[in-house]
Amino acid sequence: MNRKEDRPSKIAYERHLNQEGIPSELKKSNGGIIPDYVKYGTWLRVNNPTVFEADYAAWKKIMRVALNLD
């Protein structure tokens, strides 16, 4: 699995978050701060890069172990 697109990357993490969707407690319609219509991963990367980077680092470690890349 050395193909670049198979390795955990920021774009892969963003896509993962976009597919998962916005957590219900963070949706604006439920009193949260994120508009219901946005893609969660993209919104997080643009509007809260510190959290995105921290969560990406944790996700990357988990994925590297799961894919036996370490």
N, C-alpha and C positions, 0 to 999 in steps of 0.2 A: 504494500500500500504506500508507495512512494509518490503517487500522483498528487500534485499540488492540491487539486480540488477535493481529494479524499482526506486531507489533513485538517485538523481544527484551525480555522482562521476566523478573523473578525467578521468577514462577510458571511461565513457559515453560521457563526453565532447569531448575527443579526437576523439571518433568514430563519434560524431556529426560533428565535423570539417572535418573529413575525407570524410564524405558523402556530405557535402556542397561543398567541393573542394577549390582549391586555388582561391582567388579573382583575377580577370583578371589583375588588375593593379600590382599585386605582382609577376606574372609569369615572368620568365626569358625571355621568348620569346617576352614579351611586355615591356622589359626594367626593370623588377623587379629583386628581389634577390632570389626568390624561383624557383628551377628547376621544369619544367612542369610535370615531371613524379613522383614526390613524393606525399605521402599522407600528406595533409596540417596539420592536427592535430598532427600527429607524428613528422613532421618536426618542427613545432612550439614548441612542448614540449621539444625536444632535443636541438634545436638551439637557442631558445629564451625563456627560462623558466620563466623569469620575466613577459613577456607579457602573456604567457600561464597562469600563476598563477593569474594574475590580471583579465584577461578575464574570467577565470574559476570562480573566486569568484563572479563576476557580473552575469554570467550565472546561477550559483548555486542559487543565491537569486531569480532570475526570475523563475527558475524551481520549487523551493520550494513553492513559492506563487501559481504558476499554478497548482501544484499537491496537494495543501493544506497540506503541511508537516510542516508548522509553527504553 
